[in-house]
Structures are given as structure tokens and as C-alpha cells.
Amino acid sequence: MQLLKDRIRKDGVIKEGNVLKVDSFLNHQMDIELLNEIGREFRRRFTGKNITKIVTIEASGIGIACITAQYFGVPVVFAKKAQSINIDGEVYSSKIESFTHKKVYDVIVSKRFLNKDDHVLIIDDFLANGCALLGLLEIAESAGATVEGIGIVIEKGFQNGGEKIRSRGILLESLAIVDAMDAKQGTVTFRGE
């Protein structure tokens, strides 16, 4: 998606340790016009799939998932990173290690909102080592839901997350795949360039 790649080059900040900050337009402050185009592109890429729910994880994936869900006309279910008094009844859970936060989370989804009749599209902002997606896949499998595909805004192609997911035979669509970043030069190289 050229619009996204251009925005990453213009406003993305590359930090040491393979960190790409896109918080000025994607996952802290959100450019709604760009998110709208991202949602439209996910709809185009998953046309023909029987999607009944969009699934993501809090917090960065929620805005992207909500706008994408408008194009499918379905609800969004997001995995919470902490049990709260607002969640009653039984839950599906999985342990997820965050690449960015270097922390392990117990993520949960209420069994009321995900079941064997659901056909889900998993949406997230980043794919690095794949831990978050593997956790969401575990939750979907526990629910008996069918995963129709995964939509990622930015994939770090030089890390192994994409390979882990694709090796499972799951349709994975990434809108921008970063093959290399240079913090000193401030440059990003995308797959296919």
C-alpha cells in the first residue's frame, strides 16, 4: 500500500533495536483518513471471505480494527491484557510476549463474544516475532472459531513472525513489509523495492 509506505518514510522514526515508531499517525495519535484507507484495503484484500467478527488485541489494534469492521459490517472483539471486574463469566486466555514492551501479558476474551460459529479476521498494527498473533490464534482455536485471515498494517519482514504464521497455512496480508531499517540513516526498505 503505497500511501502507507510513503507515510512511514515521511513520519516514521527508526530507533536502535529495530524499533519503528509510527506513533504520530498509527498507534498513539491516529490519522483517521489513513486508517480509513487501511480499512478499505483490508476489505479489498479479504473480499469473498465470510467474516463475522474482527479480532484484535488492546490497545494499538483497536482503532484499526474498528475502522476495518465498518467495511465488513461486523463487530470488533479485542483481547484484554488484564482481568477486570467488568468481565464476568468464563474466558479464553493466552500468554503473549510483547516485542515492544518486553513483557508477558495474560490476554483474555470473554466466551460470550467468540464461539464456534464465528469466522474471524485478526487485525493488528505490527507483526514482529508473531507472539501476539499466535496468542490470538490460540484464543480463536479454543473458541472453535474459523480464522479466515490476518491483516497486518506493518510487518517487520526481517523478523520471523510472518514466517511462523504463513507456515501454518493462514492467509496473512501485510500492507507494508519492512525488509530493512537503518537508524543512523533514518531509512526504511520495503519488500519488493
N, C-alpha and C positions, 0 to 999 in steps of 0.2 A: 504494500500500500504506500504509494509514493508520498502522499500527503503526510503520513505518519513519519516516514523516513526523513523527509525534509524538516519536520518539526523537531525530531530528535537531534538532527545536525545543528539546527538553529539554537535550540533552548536546552538540550540535554547537557549535563555536566558529568564528565568522566572523572572518577576518583580512583585512587590507588586501591588495589584489591579487587579489581573487576566489578566495581560498583558504577552503575549508570543511574544518575539522578535525573528523574523526569518529573519531579515534584511541582514544577511550575505550571504544568499543563495536564498531568495524568493522575497522579496519586497523592496529591495534597491539595493544591489548587487545581481545579479541573476546568479545562476548556470544553464547554458543553457542545459547541459546534463541532469540534474534533471528535468528541465522544459520540455524537450523533452519526458522523461518517463511519466511525468504527463499528457502531451497532448495525448500520446499514450494510457494511462489508461482511460482518459475520452472518447476517441474514442471507446475503448473496451466496456466501461460501457453504452454507448449510441448507440451501434450498432443497426441498424434497425430503428432508428428514422430519420425522414425526416427533417434534419437540413438545413436551407438555410442561416442562419446568426448566428454568435456568438455575444452575447451582454454582455458587462461588464460596469464597471464604472471606471473613471480615479482615481488614476493613477496605483495603485498596481495590478489591474486585467488585465491591457493591455498586458503585456508580456506573461502571462499565456494564455490569450485568443488568442493571435496571434499564438503561437506555437500550441495550440489546433486546431485552424482553419485550419492549414496546413493539419491535418489529416482528416478533413471533406471537404476540398477544397472549403471553403466558406469565405466571408468577415467578418471582425470584425466591429461592431459598438460599440463605447463607449460613455456612457453618460458623458457629460462635467459638471464640477462643477461651471462653470461661463459662462455667455453670453459673446460673443466676436464679434468683427466686422466681423470675418470670417464666422459666422453663419448667413446666410441670409434666409429669409422666415419664415414659421411657424415652431414651435417646440412643442414637447411633453415635459411636465415638471412634476417634483415631488419634494417634500421636503424630504430630507434624513438626519437623525441624525447620525453622525459618533461616534461609541463607542470609537475609539482610540483618535480622535481629540476633542471630546466633543463639537462639533459644528454642526449646521444645515446648509445644503447646498441645494440650488435650483439646481437640476440637469436637464439637457436638452438633448434631442436628436432631430435632425432635422427631420421633417416629410418626407423629401426626402429619408431617409435611412431606414425607418421602416414602414411597411404597413400590411394590412390585408392578403396579400399573403405570408407573412414570417412565417417560423417555426423556432423559436429561441431556442438556448441553452444558458442559462445565466451561465457565469463563473465568479468566484471571488476567491480571495485568502483566506479570512476568513469569517466565519459566527459566529457571537456572539449573538446579540439580534435580528437580522433579518431586521433592518431598511433599510439597503441598498438594500437587495433583495426585500423587499416589495415595495420600490420605483421603482425599475426596473420592477417589475411585473405590477405596476400601469401604467408605460410608455408603456409596451407591450400591456396591455389591452386597453389603449387609442388608440393605433395604430391598434387594431383589430388583432394583430399577435397571433399566437398559440405558447404557451410556451411548448416545448417538454420536457424540464427538466432543472435542475440546477446542475452544477458541482462546488463543493467547494473543495479547497485544504485542509484547516484545519477548522474543526468545533469545537467550544467550546461546548461540549455536556452538560455541567453543566449550560449553559445559555439557554434561551428559544427560540432562533431564529429557530433552527431546528424544534422544535415542532410547531411553528407558520406556517412554510412553509409546513411541512408534513400534518398538519391538513387541508390544502387547497386542498389536493389530488394531489399535484405536485410531480413528481419524483425528489427526491433530492439525489444526490450521493456525499458523502464526502469521500475524500481519507484517511483522518486521523481524527478520532473523539476523542478529548481530554476530558476525564471524570473528571480528577483532575490534579491540578498543585500545587506544593509546592515550593514557592520562597525560603524559608530558606534551604530546602534540595536540591533544584535545580532539582526536579524530575517531570516527566510527566507520567500520567497513561492514557492509551488509552482504548477505549471501547473494550471489549472482552478479556481483559487481566486479 
